[in-house]
């Protein structure tokens, strides 16, 4: 590992309330979603993805996300964001005063067609109009790019294709682009090649890593990303989530395990460990399922 400045900051974006819960089979009520986010705020997260402004017909777990946002305490130190796949979703986010939204595409044509029913170019054309409207309202836009290593339909993805999509999102105005290793098949050597391609085009300060743990490689891939200079990572408390289009794809890397890696390596995360584990226990009780986090298991056995 390259030398790390003592207590260098790493930003953790908690995506459990959106990317996590939208793929959980266990139903969760509006109030339980709200309590989950309030717990996360107490942990010290400065970036929390609240929900998605999509039709409840297609993603029932995300119903009333704009209303949920409106009921949360607003603190300038905490960025509460909403995923907005189209102009209608953006309008809903703007109506409740959301100051950060996210858009998403993929580095795979097949995955983009399956996920959002359009080509990569068509998705980016849609975002350009959204981007302008968000900028007119002083709202920050974060971009997501799925399938940065493998696609469940196309197989391996060329790192240059990933860099091309990332560059277009950045040029359109995304302040940060999160690269999603969607099906969890990557290994550190392949992740390194993706970062090398993207870092030849974009400063690391504008990039984030989003890793799934299907084959237990998420923490190893995050370590590799740290070596490449990446200092922002998405994670989901209790490893919530998964990919509905990838057979066997498990959830996002558990926030508990990411926190353990970063804190024990000397990075500053701004999170309170006791509050983190309290929130972890609470969401486990709500969902009534085992927590896949190794740190959570070890912590509770002490």
BABAZA-385365 format. One line per field, with one value per residue: residue in one letter; residue number from 1; x, y, z of N, C-alpha, C in turn. Coordinates in nm, 3 decimals, decimal comma. Example, Ala and Ser with C-alpha at 12.3 -4.5 7.8 and 13.67 -1.06 7.14 Angstrom:
# BABAZA-385365
rest (a;s)
nr (1;2)
n_c1 (1,319;1,285)
n_c2 (-0,569;-0,225)
n_c3 (0,780;0,708)
ca_c1 (1,230;1,367)
ca_c2 (-0,450;-0,106)
ca_c3 (0,780;0,714)
c_c1 (1,320;1,290)
c_c2 (-0,330;0,003)
c_c3 (0,780;0,787)
# end
This chain:
# BABAZA-385365
rest (x;x;x;x;x;x;x;x;x;x;x;x;x;x;x;x;x;x;x;x;x;x;x;x;x;x;x;x;x;x;x;x;x;x;x;x;x;x;x;x;x;x;x;x;x;x;x;x;x;x;x;x;x;x;x;x;x;x;x;x;x;x;x;x;x;x;x;x;x;x;x;x;x;x;x;x;x;x;x;x;x;x;x;x;x;x;x;x;x;x;x;x;x;x;x;x;x;x;x;x;x;x;x;x;x;x;x;x;x;x;x;x;x;x;x;x;x;x;x;x;x;x;x;x;x;x;x;x;x;x;x;x;x;x;x;x;x;x;x;x;x;x;x;x;x;x;x;x;x;x;x;x;x;x;x;x;x;x;x;x;x;x;x;x;x;x;x;x;x;x;x;x;x;x;x;x;x;x;x;x;x;x;x;x;x;x;x;x;x;x;x;x;x;x;x;x;x;x;x;x;x;x;x;x;x;x;x;x;x;x;x;x;x;x;x;x;x;x;x;x;x;x;x;x;x;x;x;x;x;x;x;x;x;x;x;x;x;x;x;x;x;x;x;x;x;x;x;x;x;x;x;x;x;x;x;x;x;x;x;x;x;x;x;x;x;x;x;x;x;x;x;x;x;x;x;x;x;x;x;x;x;x;x;x;x;x;x;x;x;x;x;x;x;x;x;x;x;x;x;x;x;x)
nr (1;2;3;4;5;6;7;8;9;10;11;12;13;14;15;16;17;18;19;20;21;22;23;24;25;26;27;28;29;30;31;32;33;34;35;36;37;38;39;40;41;42;43;44;45;46;47;48;49;50;51;52;53;54;55;56;57;58;59;60;61;62;63;64;65;66;67;68;69;70;71;72;73;74;75;76;77;78;79;80;81;82;83;84;85;86;87;88;89;90;91;92;93;94;95;96;97;98;99;100;101;102;103;104;105;106;107;108;109;110;111;112;113;114;115;116;117;118;119;120;121;122;123;124;125;126;127;128;129;130;131;132;133;134;135;136;137;138;139;140;141;142;143;144;145;146;147;148;149;150;151;152;153;154;155;156;157;158;159;160;161;162;163;164;165;166;167;168;169;170;171;172;173;174;175;176;177;178;179;180;181;182;183;184;185;186;187;188;189;190;191;192;193;194;195;196;197;198;199;200;201;202;203;204;205;206;207;208;209;210;211;212;213;214;215;216;217;218;219;220;221;222;223;224;225;226;227;228;229;230;231;232;233;234;235;236;237;238;239;240;241;242;243;244;245;246;247;248;249;250;251;252;253;254;255;256;257;258;259;260;261;262;263;264;265;266;267;268;269;270;271;272;273;274;275;276;277;278;279;280;281;282;283;284;285;286;287;288;289;290;291;292;293;294;295;296;297;298;299;300;301;302)
n_c1 (0,085;0,055;0,202;-0,004;-0,155;-0,178;-0,487;-0,632;-0,917;-1,193;-1,475;-1,787;-2,065;-2,380;-2,592;-2,796;-3,078;-3,188;-3,057;-3,013;-3,258;-3,442;-3,405;-3,459;-3,645;-3,810;-4,085;-4,096;-4,208;-4,321;-4,267;-4,072;-3,867;-3,813;-3,726;-3,496;-3,331;-3,309;-3,165;-2,924;-2,841;-2,776;-2,550;-2,355;-2,321;-2,256;-2,352;-2,630;-2,834;-3,158;-3,387;-3,577;-3,712;-3,927;-4,185;-4,418;-4,537;-4,348;-4,128;-4,206;-4,096;-3,983;-4,179;-4,328;-4,094;-4,019;-4,190;-4,098;-3,840;-3,910;-3,998;-3,777;-3,519;-3,361;-3,032;-2,755;-2,508;-2,546;-2,594;-2,874;-2,988;-3,170;-3,258;-3,309;-3,453;-3,558;-3,707;-3,951;-3,911;-3,705;-3,840;-4,010;-3,825;-3,716;-3,939;-3,960;-3,744;-3,493;-3,141;-2,948;-2,927;-2,938;-2,834;-2,851;-2,673;-2,517;-2,217;-2,261;-2,439;-2,645;-2,724;-2,816;-3,036;-3,198;-3,232;-3,315;-3,447;-3,346;-3,083;-2,730;-2,647;-2,898;-2,985;-2,800;-2,861;-3,110;-3,032;-2,894;-3,077;-3,199;-2,980;-2,927;-3,157;-3,134;-2,900;-2,987;-3,142;-2,961;-2,886;-2,695;-2,559;-2,513;-2,354;-2,419;-2,258;-2,316;-2,205;-1,915;-1,709;-1,796;-2,079;-2,402;-2,511;-2,343;-2,090;-1,740;-1,645;-1,500;-1,248;-1,198;-1,442;-1,587;-1,452;-1,517;-1,797;-1,801;-1,654;-1,827;-2,046;-1,921;-1,843;-2,094;-2,172;-2,190;-2,090;-1,967;-1,889;-2,005;-1,871;-2,000;-1,956;-2,132;-2,223;-2,053;-1,833;-1,574;-1,214;-0,923;-0,714;-0,849;-1,016;-0,826;-0,743;-0,969;-0,983;-0,741;-0,794;-1,003;-0,890;-0,711;-0,857;-1,018;-1,005;-0,921;-1,067;-1,323;-1,438;-1,594;-1,623;-1,824;-1,912;-2,012;-2,067;-2,068;-1,889;-1,729;-1,531;-1,542;-1,421;-1,149;-1,137;-1,198;-0,976;-0,781;-0,875;-0,834;-0,557;-0,533;-0,597;-0,861;-1,111;-1,373;-1,652;-1,937;-2,168;-2,369;-2,561;-2,560;-2,522;-2,728;-2,935;-2,864;-2,853;-3,111;-3,099;-2,893;-2,804;-2,764;-2,626;-2,517;-2,570;-2,475;-2,143;-2,103;-2,160;-2,058;-1,831;-1,676;-1,634;-1,480;-1,246;-1,148;-1,128;-0,949;-0,726;-0,646;-0,779;-1,001;-1,344;-1,561;-1,766;-1,958;-1,878;-2,027;-2,287;-2,317;-2,324;-2,551;-2,749;-2,719;-2,803;-3,072;-3,184;-3,147;-3,327;-3,568;-3,580;-3,547;-3,345;-3,029;-2,728;-2,479;-2,232;-1,901;-1,769;-1,986;-2,082;-1,860;-1,835;-2,068;-2,026;-1,846)
n_c2 (-0,120;0,220;0,506;0,652;0,951;1,046;0,984;1,049;1,146;0,947;0,929;0,787;0,683;0,617;0,384;0,216;0,274;0,319;0,187;-0,047;-0,129;-0,133;-0,367;-0,565;-0,843;-0,863;-0,688;-0,343;-0,088;0,254;0,410;0,252;0,270;0,541;0,548;0,397;0,566;0,782;0,660;0,623;0,885;0,950;0,796;0,939;0,969;1,161;1,158;1,029;0,812;0,853;0,755;0,664;0,839;0,706;0,527;0,374;0,151;0,011;-0,007;-0,090;-0,081;0,166;0,354;0,673;0,818;1,085;1,209;1,093;1,202;1,469;1,457;1,421;1,542;1,842;1,916;2,112;1,988;1,730;1,547;1,456;1,250;1,185;0,938;1,001;0,906;1,027;1,325;1,368;1,244;1,407;1,652;1,587;1,555;1,813;1,952;1,895;2,015;1,893;1,879;1,733;1,504;1,188;1,022;0,744;0,509;0,266;0,078;-0,110;-0,196;-0,388;-0,426;-0,171;-0,148;-0,350;-0,262;0,013;0,042;0,159;0,282;0,337;0,586;0,708;0,723;0,903;1,128;1,191;1,262;1,501;1,712;1,697;1,753;2,021;2,143;2,078;2,214;2,474;2,505;2,496;2,244;1,961;1,697;1,353;1,082;0,744;0,452;0,143;-0,205;-0,211;-0,389;-0,658;-0,775;-0,919;-1,010;-0,953;-1,025;-0,971;-0,628;-0,369;-0,171;0,080;0,149;0,193;0,418;0,599;0,639;0,738;0,975;1,122;1,164;1,321;1,545;1,642;1,746;1,609;1,601;1,399;1,063;0,743;0,426;0,123;-0,207;-0,429;-0,705;-0,838;-0,998;-0,923;-0,904;-0,781;-0,720;-0,675;-0,466;-0,270;-0,213;-0,090;0,144;0,261;0,322;0,507;0,704;0,814;0,996;1,137;1,319;1,166;1,266;1,303;1,060;0,752;0,437;0,147;-0,145;-0,486;-0,794;-1,061;-1,277;-1,250;-1,059;-0,786;-0,621;-0,663;-0,553;-0,291;-0,222;-0,232;-0,019;0,194;0,202;0,305;0,563;0,633;0,779;0,776;0,582;0,377;0,210;-0,034;-0,062;-0,358;-0,502;-0,473;-0,526;-0,597;-0,733;-0,731;-0,827;-1,002;-1,324;-1,476;-1,262;-1,100;-0,870;-0,517;-0,417;-0,455;-0,188;-0,199;-0,366;-0,220;0,010;-0,105;-0,185;0,069;0,227;0,079;0,091;0,344;0,554;0,835;0,835;0,962;0,834;0,701;0,429;0,273;0,370;0,299;0,018;-0,013;0,083;-0,109;-0,345;-0,275;-0,261;-0,520;-0,651;-0,549;-0,653;-0,920;-1,108;-1,283;-1,104;-1,033;-0,921;-0,955;-0,811;-0,721;-0,964;-1,049;-0,836;-0,852;-1,080;-1,026)
n_c3 (0,000;-0,082;0,083;0,330;0,422;0,759;0,907;0,678;0,492;0,395;0,201;0,269;0,100;0,189;0,067;0,131;0,194;-0,058;-0,300;-0,169;-0,028;-0,241;-0,374;-0,197;-0,089;0,130;0,252;0,352;0,562;0,516;0,747;0,867;0,681;0,711;0,982;0,957;0,802;0,977;1,181;1,042;1,003;1,265;1,293;1,165;0,894;0,609;0,360;0,221;0,042;-0,014;-0,150;-0,446;-0,716;-0,872;-1,050;-0,835;-0,927;-1,070;-0,899;-0,613;-0,356;-0,335;-0,314;-0,262;-0,215;-0,245;-0,066;0,168;0,179;0,229;0,489;0,645;0,868;0,778;0,723;0,666;0,673;0,602;0,318;0,158;-0,083;-0,393;-0,631;-0,970;-1,247;-1,473;-1,624;-1,498;-1,252;-1,160;-1,135;-0,923;-0,719;-0,707;-0,621;-0,351;-0,247;-0,275;-0,286;-0,409;-0,669;-0,845;-1,145;-1,374;-1,576;-1,791;-1,871;-2,052;-2,339;-2,359;-2,092;-2,030;-2,199;-2,091;-1,828;-1,827;-2,063;-2,300;-2,519;-2,441;-2,542;-2,576;-2,311;-2,209;-2,362;-2,255;-2,000;-2,043;-2,075;-1,826;-1,667;-1,725;-1,623;-1,352;-1,288;-1,331;-1,109;-0,908;-0,816;-0,732;-0,933;-0,935;-1,096;-1,200;-1,314;-1,432;-1,447;-1,480;-1,510;-1,572;-1,759;-1,716;-1,952;-2,171;-2,094;-2,040;-2,008;-2,193;-2,053;-2,170;-2,277;-2,046;-1,946;-2,147;-2,115;-1,854;-1,887;-2,051;-1,881;-1,687;-1,841;-1,899;-1,661;-1,417;-1,086;-0,953;-1,026;-0,986;-1,006;-1,083;-0,985;-1,081;-1,076;-0,913;-0,990;-1,032;-0,996;-0,817;-1,006;-1,246;-1,175;-1,129;-1,393;-1,495;-1,338;-1,417;-1,685;-1,656;-1,494;-1,661;-1,790;-1,608;-1,300;-0,987;-0,772;-0,860;-0,884;-0,777;-0,602;-0,635;-0,512;-0,541;-0,360;-0,444;-0,492;-0,273;-0,308;-0,274;-0,069;-0,121;-0,376;-0,317;-0,164;-0,365;-0,514;-0,339;-0,352;-0,603;-0,564;-0,516;-0,318;-0,238;-0,162;-0,223;-0,012;0,165;0,449;0,639;0,411;0,225;-0,064;-0,412;-0,744;-0,964;-1,223;-1,249;-1,212;-0,900;-0,793;-0,515;-0,239;-0,200;-0,096;0,251;0,470;0,727;0,702;0,520;0,675;0,882;0,745;0,653;0,889;1,046;0,891;0,928;0,811;0,814;0,873;0,981;1,108;1,380;1,567;1,754;1,714;1,449;1,462;1,615;1,441;1,247;1,379;1,418;1,155;1,077;1,245;1,151;0,890;0,935;0,863;0,810;0,875;0,642;0,696;0,800;0,999;1,152;1,255;1,409;1,588;1,737;1,876;2,069)
ca_c1 (0,000;0,128;0,193;-0,130;-0,149;-0,248;-0,627;-0,688;-1,061;-1,259;-1,621;-1,875;-2,201;-2,467;-2,695;-2,891;-3,220;-3,234;-3,004;-3,028;-3,397;-3,523;-3,386;-3,489;-3,777;-3,890;-4,149;-4,061;-4,305;-4,273;-4,211;-3,948;-3,766;-3,779;-3,647;-3,366;-3,251;-3,280;-3,053;-2,803;-2,799;-2,713;-2,418;-2,261;-2,309;-2,278;-2,412;-2,725;-2,927;-3,286;-3,482;-3,580;-3,835;-3,977;-4,323;-4,436;-4,580;-4,229;-4,041;-4,293;-4,018;-3,942;-4,298;-4,333;-3,959;-4,014;-4,255;-4,005;-3,736;-3,968;-4,019;-3,649;-3,458;-3,269;-2,909;-2,659;-2,391;-2,585;-2,652;-2,975;-3,009;-3,275;-3,231;-3,410;-3,425;-3,613;-3,748;-4,061;-3,849;-3,632;-3,939;-4,057;-3,716;-3,706;-4,057;-3,941;-3,624;-3,373;-3,026;-2,860;-2,996;-2,848;-2,880;-2,778;-2,663;-2,426;-2,114;-2,306;-2,562;-2,749;-2,773;-2,892;-3,166;-3,276;-3,257;-3,392;-3,520;-3,292;-2,939;-2,646;-2,657;-3,030;-2,989;-2,721;-2,937;-3,212;-2,966;-2,846;-3,185;-3,212;-2,862;-2,945;-3,261;-3,079;-2,805;-3,065;-3,196;-2,851;-2,886;-2,583;-2,597;-2,417;-2,380;-2,388;-2,231;-2,320;-2,134;-1,784;-1,615;-1,869;-2,224;-2,463;-2,553;-2,235;-1,961;-1,640;-1,661;-1,372;-1,227;-1,206;-1,585;-1,625;-1,394;-1,593;-1,924;-1,768;-1,613;-1,944;-2,121;-1,846;-1,853;-2,232;-2,189;-2,191;-1,977;-1,906;-1,941;-1,985;-1,851;-2,062;-1,917;-2,271;-2,255;-1,961;-1,741;-1,442;-1,099;-0,848;-0,638;-0,940;-1,058;-0,714;-0,743;-1,079;-0,941;-0,635;-0,858;-1,082;-0,802;-0,642;-0,950;-1,087;-0,936;-0,979;-1,159;-1,458;-1,476;-1,630;-1,635;-1,950;-1,880;-2,097;-1,985;-2,117;-1,783;-1,646;-1,417;-1,566;-1,320;-1,024;-1,148;-1,190;-0,835;-0,714;-0,921;-0,761;-0,422;-0,540;-0,625;-1,004;-1,140;-1,518;-1,710;-2,075;-2,188;-2,505;-2,563;-2,604;-2,507;-2,858;-2,942;-2,832;-2,883;-3,221;-3,074;-2,776;-2,830;-2,671;-2,557;-2,556;-2,585;-2,361;-2,050;-2,161;-2,097;-1,983;-1,700;-1,602;-1,591;-1,372;-1,125;-1,098;-1,090;-0,830;-0,612;-0,610;-0,858;-1,110;-1,472;-1,662;-1,875;-1,952;-1,885;-2,138;-2,412;-2,321;-2,366;-2,689;-2,830;-2,707;-2,893;-3,210;-3,232;-3,154;-3,452;-3,679;-3,584;-3,548;-3,257;-2,892;-2,641;-2,361;-2,110;-1,810;-1,745;-2,106;-2,085;-1,754;-1,866;-2,177;-1,981;-1,752)
ca_c2 (0,000;0,346;0,579;0,722;1,060;1,009;1,022;1,098;1,126;0,872;0,951;0,672;0,717;0,508;0,365;0,115;0,309;0,317;0,076;-0,166;-0,171;-0,154;-0,503;-0,659;-0,906;-0,839;-0,555;-0,253;0,021;0,392;0,451;0,176;0,335;0,668;0,518;0,350;0,683;0,858;0,588;0,650;1,022;0,945;0,733;1,041;0,973;1,293;1,135;0,918;0,803;0,835;0,675;0,681;0,900;0,623;0,481;0,266;0,035;-0,063;-0,032;-0,060;-0,054;0,307;0,439;0,795;0,859;1,230;1,239;1,051;1,306;1,590;1,438;1,405;1,668;1,899;1,963;2,143;1,900;1,596;1,548;1,353;1,253;1,103;0,893;1,057;0,846;1,105;1,461;1,361;1,217;1,527;1,750;1,545;1,585;1,959;2,000;1,879;2,086;1,809;1,953;1,643;1,393;1,096;0,962;0,620;0,440;0,152;0,067;-0,220;-0,166;-0,486;-0,400;-0,046;-0,180;-0,431;-0,189;0,137;0,034;0,249;0,266;0,425;0,722;0,763;0,758;1,025;1,239;1,226;1,327;1,635;1,805;1,693;1,819;2,165;2,185;2,068;2,324;2,597;2,510;2,485;2,109;1,879;1,570;1,244;0,982;0,603;0,369;0,001;-0,304;-0,157;-0,499;-0,762;-0,761;-1,052;-1,047;-0,937;-1,071;-0,870;-0,494;-0,303;-0,053;0,203;0,181;0,251;0,554;0,683;0,675;0,822;1,107;1,192;1,210;1,430;1,661;1,691;1,822;1,529;1,638;1,275;0,947;0,619;0,314;0,007;-0,345;-0,465;-0,845;-0,890;-1,099;-0,865;-0,926;-0,655;-0,690;-0,621;-0,336;-0,177;-0,172;0,005;0,272;0,319;0,380;0,625;0,806;0,882;1,097;1,209;1,327;1,072;1,335;1,300;0,921;0,673;0,295;0,084;-0,286;-0,592;-0,892;-1,193;-1,377;-1,213;-0,980;-0,641;-0,553;-0,669;-0,457;-0,157;-0,201;-0,198;0,115;0,287;0,214;0,388;0,701;0,657;0,812;0,777;0,449;0,348;0,085;-0,052;-0,124;-0,498;-0,560;-0,476;-0,504;-0,700;-0,692;-0,816;-0,877;-1,088;-1,443;-1,502;-1,142;-1,064;-0,728;-0,426;-0,438;-0,410;-0,068;-0,239;-0,418;-0,107;0,090;-0,175;-0,172;0,206;0,276;0,008;0,134;0,479;0,656;0,900;0,818;1,045;0,751;0,654;0,283;0,220;0,406;0,219;-0,117;-0,002;0,092;-0,240;-0,437;-0,235;-0,298;-0,667;-0,690;-0,515;-0,741;-1,059;-1,193;-1,279;-0,996;-1,096;-0,852;-1,025;-0,727;-0,722;-1,092;-1,050;-0,731;-0,897;-1,194;-0,978)
ca_c3 (0,000;-0,082;0,210;0,350;0,518;0,881;0,917;0,552;0,490;0,289;0,207;0,249;0,059;0,234;-0,035;0,176;0,185;-0,197;-0,377;-0,088;-0,003;-0,362;-0,421;-0,089;-0,107;0,250;0,251;0,462;0,561;0,502;0,875;0,889;0,596;0,775;1,102;0,907;0,763;1,099;1,244;0,964;1,034;1,397;1,278;1,120;0,749;0,548;0,228;0,230;-0,070;0,054;-0,227;-0,590;-0,767;-0,981;-1,031;-0,739;-1,003;-1,113;-0,783;-0,498;-0,234;-0,335;-0,316;-0,179;-0,175;-0,233;0,061;0,273;0,185;0,288;0,632;0,713;0,912;0,680;0,786;0,560;0,682;0,555;0,185;0,136;-0,228;-0,455;-0,767;-1,061;-1,377;-1,583;-1,588;-1,402;-1,123;-1,120;-1,090;-0,791;-0,625;-0,692;-0,549;-0,206;-0,207;-0,278;-0,337;-0,484;-0,734;-0,915;-1,270;-1,392;-1,704;-1,778;-1,974;-2,137;-2,413;-2,326;-1,958;-2,034;-2,260;-1,997;-1,704;-1,846;-2,190;-2,401;-2,542;-2,360;-2,597;-2,546;-2,169;-2,190;-2,420;-2,156;-1,887;-2,076;-2,042;-1,680;-1,609;-1,739;-1,530;-1,217;-1,272;-1,321;-0,973;-0,813;-0,761;-0,775;-0,996;-0,927;-1,199;-1,176;-1,431;-1,395;-1,529;-1,518;-1,536;-1,643;-1,779;-1,715;-2,087;-2,268;-2,043;-2,005;-2,064;-2,220;-1,966;-2,249;-2,288;-1,916;-1,942;-2,241;-2,053;-1,738;-1,937;-2,101;-1,764;-1,626;-1,929;-1,891;-1,538;-1,294;-1,002;-0,909;-1,098;-0,912;-1,096;-1,020;-1,021;-1,055;-1,048;-0,813;-1,044;-1,055;-0,909;-0,810;-1,127;-1,346;-1,124;-1,152;-1,533;-1,513;-1,281;-1,500;-1,804;-1,617;-1,438;-1,772;-1,840;-1,502;-1,172;-0,890;-0,680;-0,917;-0,904;-0,659;-0,628;-0,588;-0,531;-0,489;-0,290;-0,483;-0,474;-0,159;-0,353;-0,265;0,013;-0,196;-0,486;-0,256;-0,131;-0,490;-0,551;-0,252;-0,407;-0,724;-0,524;-0,499;-0,178;-0,217;-0,185;-0,185;0,061;0,214;0,581;0,641;0,278;0,159;-0,208;-0,509;-0,882;-1,009;-1,357;-1,249;-1,132;-0,792;-0,748;-0,379;-0,212;-0,198;0,015;0,377;0,527;0,846;0,660;0,465;0,789;0,952;0,662;0,649;1,022;1,095;0,810;0,967;0,743;0,888;0,805;1,043;1,159;1,518;1,557;1,835;1,646;1,327;1,495;1,660;1,319;1,183;1,450;1,396;1,022;1,076;1,312;1,063;0,774;0,980;0,783;0,858;0,826;0,582;0,733;0,891;1,114;1,235;1,326;1,509;1,687;1,823;1,955;2,171)
c_c1 (0,088;0,109;0,063;-0,111;-0,233;-0,387;-0,681;-0,835;-1,103;-1,409;-1,695;-2,014;-2,290;-2,587;-2,802;-3,037;-3,275;-3,184;-3,014;-3,171;-3,477;-3,509;-3,408;-3,631;-3,869;-3,952;-4,106;-4,152;-4,238;-4,205;-4,081;-3,835;-3,719;-3,691;-3,507;-3,276;-3,217;-3,167;-2,922;-2,751;-2,727;-2,573;-2,313;-2,240;-2,339;-2,341;-2,499;-2,820;-3,063;-3,379;-3,475;-3,714;-3,879;-4,120;-4,328;-4,482;-4,461;-4,138;-4,119;-4,218;-3,980;-4,061;-4,285;-4,194;-3,948;-4,080;-4,166;-3,895;-3,788;-3,986;-3,890;-3,594;-3,355;-3,151;-2,808;-2,537;-2,420;-2,653;-2,745;-3,013;-3,122;-3,230;-3,345;-3,383;-3,473;-3,657;-3,862;-4,007;-3,774;-3,728;-3,990;-3,952;-3,704;-3,822;-4,043;-3,809;-3,497;-3,259;-2,923;-2,942;-2,893;-2,916;-2,798;-2,785;-2,569;-2,321;-2,146;-2,436;-2,676;-2,809;-2,857;-3,030;-3,255;-3,320;-3,345;-3,451;-3,476;-3,144;-2,861;-2,657;-2,791;-3,042;-2,913;-2,790;-3,046;-3,150;-2,925;-2,951;-3,206;-3,100;-2,878;-3,048;-3,210;-2,983;-2,878;-3,122;-3,086;-2,840;-2,769;-2,634;-2,481;-2,453;-2,343;-2,362;-2,223;-2,234;-1,997;-1,681;-1,681;-2,016;-2,286;-2,506;-2,438;-2,102;-1,869;-1,664;-1,523;-1,357;-1,236;-1,351;-1,634;-1,577;-1,471;-1,723;-1,901;-1,734;-1,733;-2,029;-2,052;-1,859;-1,993;-2,258;-2,202;-2,068;-1,899;-1,971;-1,903;-1,980;-1,897;-2,014;-2,039;-2,294;-2,151;-1,864;-1,598;-1,338;-1,011;-0,770;-0,726;-0,992;-0,950;-0,715;-0,855;-1,040;-0,835;-0,695;-0,931;-0,994;-0,718;-0,726;-1,003;-1,002;-1,000;-1,079;-1,303;-1,509;-1,506;-1,641;-1,761;-1,937;-1,981;-2,010;-2,023;-2,014;-1,686;-1,527;-1,431;-1,457;-1,184;-1,023;-1,144;-1,046;-0,756;-0,750;-0,852;-0,620;-0,418;-0,576;-0,771;-1,033;-1,290;-1,571;-1,855;-2,078;-2,328;-2,501;-2,624;-2,598;-2,636;-2,843;-2,903;-2,859;-2,991;-3,198;-2,955;-2,798;-2,721;-2,599;-2,607;-2,554;-2,458;-2,265;-2,114;-2,085;-2,012;-1,842;-1,614;-1,550;-1,473;-1,240;-1,065;-1,049;-0,964;-0,706;-0,571;-0,681;-0,965;-1,239;-1,581;-1,777;-1,850;-1,976;-2,004;-2,272;-2,428;-2,374;-2,509;-2,783;-2,832;-2,801;-3,040;-3,263;-3,237;-3,286;-3,573;-3,693;-3,584;-3,468;-3,114;-2,814;-2,513;-2,229;-2,026;-1,784;-1,865;-2,114;-1,981;-1,784;-1,968;-2,137;-1,886;-1,819)
c_c2 (0,124;0,417;0,658;0,832;1,023;1,070;1,090;1,059;1,041;0,892;0,822;0,725;0,597;0,497;0,263;0,152;0,308;0,191;-0,056;-0,214;-0,199;-0,296;-0,608;-0,714;-0,880;-0,700;-0,473;-0,131;0,156;0,437;0,377;0,231;0,465;0,644;0,473;0,470;0,768;0,792;0,621;0,791;1,026;0,883;0,837;1,044;1,114;1,281;1,010;0,924;0,762;0,740;0,708;0,735;0,827;0,581;0,365;0,138;-0,053;-0,097;0,002;-0,028;0,094;0,403;0,555;0,841;1,011;1,275;1,204;1,156;1,429;1,579;1,424;1,539;1,716;1,964;1,990;2,050;1,760;1,608;1,428;1,358;1,161;1,062;0,941;1,008;0,927;1,242;1,462;1,334;1,337;1,634;1,717;1,577;1,734;2,013;1,988;1,939;2,004;1,884;1,865;1,528;1,306;1,045;0,837;0,568;0,322;0,158;-0,045;-0,183;-0,260;-0,458;-0,273;-0,070;-0,255;-0,349;-0,067;0,151;0,138;0,220;0,357;0,568;0,785;0,803;0,887;1,147;1,286;1,304;1,470;1,740;1,812;1,771;1,971;2,216;2,181;2,183;2,457;2,616;2,494;2,349;2,029;1,748;1,472;1,141;0,843;0,534;0,224;-0,083;-0,256;-0,266;-0,609;-0,726;-0,901;-1,100;-1,047;-0,995;-0,954;-0,739;-0,430;-0,181;0,079;0,246;0,245;0,396;0,649;0,731;0,769;0,963;1,187;1,245;1,329;1,558;1,723;1,769;1,741;1,564;1,516;1,160;0,822;0,502;0,185;-0,126;-0,430;-0,611;-0,913;-0,996;-1,050;-0,911;-0,801;-0,620;-0,627;-0,483;-0,231;-0,126;-0,071;0,142;0,338;0,387;0,509;0,738;0,875;0,995;1,190;1,208;1,233;1,136;1,332;1,158;0,851;0,527;0,238;-0,065;-0,380;-0,710;-1,037;-1,302;-1,339;-1,126;-0,830;-0,569;-0,554;-0,568;-0,313;-0,125;-0,162;-0,056;0,222;0,308;0,299;0,532;0,733;0,676;0,830;0,638;0,445;0,218;0,084;-0,123;-0,264;-0,562;-0,568;-0,463;-0,624;-0,648;-0,784;-0,879;-0,972;-1,205;-1,461;-1,380;-1,102;-0,913;-0,647;-0,466;-0,381;-0,289;-0,103;-0,286;-0,308;-0,018;0,025;-0,161;-0,033;0,253;0,208;0,039;0,278;0,590;0,711;0,884;0,910;0,967;0,709;0,503;0,225;0,249;0,326;0,079;-0,121;0,002;-0,041;-0,341;-0,404;-0,279;-0,450;-0,715;-0,660;-0,617;-0,889;-1,151;-1,182;-1,163;-1,059;-1,033;-0,932;-0,943;-0,727;-0,850;-1,094;-0,952;-0,782;-1,017;-1,153;-0,971)
c_c3 (0,000;0,051;0,216;0,453;0,639;0,886;0,792;0,545;0,370;0,307;0,179;0,215;0,094;0,139;0,005;0,160;0,042;-0,268;-0,302;-0,081;-0,130;-0,416;-0,312;-0,107;0,012;0,245;0,372;0,451;0,544;0,631;0,906;0,802;0,660;0,898;1,064;0,874;0,884;1,178;1,174;0,989;1,168;1,391;1,239;0,970;0,699;0,410;0,236;0,111;-0,013;-0,020;-0,374;-0,635;-0,893;-0,950;-0,932;-0,808;-1,038;-0,996;-0,657;-0,370;-0,222;-0,338;-0,219;-0,133;-0,160;-0,102;0,179;0,291;0,259;0,438;0,713;0,758;0,811;0,752;0,675;0,559;0,631;0,420;0,169;-0,012;-0,272;-0,594;-0,856;-1,203;-1,497;-1,532;-1,486;-1,261;-1,070;-1,068;-0,950;-0,685;-0,600;-0,607;-0,398;-0,159;-0,203;-0,346;-0,407;-0,540;-0,805;-1,041;-1,293;-1,534;-1,682;-1,888;-2,072;-2,206;-2,373;-2,189;-1,955;-2,093;-2,162;-1,876;-1,724;-1,986;-2,292;-2,420;-2,448;-2,410;-2,567;-2,399;-2,144;-2,249;-2,323;-2,041;-1,918;-2,043;-1,891;-1,613;-1,613;-1,639;-1,387;-1,190;-1,258;-1,180;-0,866;-0,748;-0,818;-0,834;-0,986;-1,032;-1,154;-1,309;-1,385;-1,490;-1,574;-1,547;-1,619;-1,653;-1,778;-1,853;-2,187;-2,222;-2,013;-2,080;-2,079;-2,129;-2,042;-2,268;-2,159;-1,910;-2,033;-2,179;-1,935;-1,783;-1,986;-1,985;-1,698;-1,709;-1,927;-1,763;-1,411;-1,211;-0,954;-0,985;-1,021;-1,009;-1,028;-1,075;-0,990;-1,016;-0,959;-0,861;-1,057;-0,954;-0,915;-0,936;-1,235;-1,304;-1,149;-1,296;-1,561;-1,458;-1,366;-1,624;-1,768;-1,567;-1,545;-1,829;-1,731;-1,374;-1,071;-0,794;-0,731;-0,938;-0,772;-0,700;-0,564;-0,617;-0,467;-0,445;-0,323;-0,457;-0,362;-0,193;-0,330;-0,186;-0,056;-0,310;-0,435;-0,218;-0,256;-0,533;-0,467;-0,305;-0,534;-0,693;-0,507;-0,350;-0,151;-0,252;-0,142;-0,106;0,118;0,348;0,572;0,502;0,200;0,008;-0,290;-0,647;-0,938;-1,146;-1,365;-1,156;-1,026;-0,738;-0,610;-0,361;-0,226;-0,087;0,141;0,431;0,648;0,809;0,598;0,577;0,861;0,875;0,674;0,785;1,073;1,011;0,842;0,893;0,836;0,807;0,859;1,104;1,304;1,518;1,634;1,768;1,517;1,356;1,550;1,540;1,246;1,247;1,421;1,260;1,008;1,136;1,225;0,950;0,809;0,888;0,835;0,796;0,770;0,624;0,832;1,016;1,207;1,318;1,439;1,622;1,787;1,911;2,068;2,307)
# end
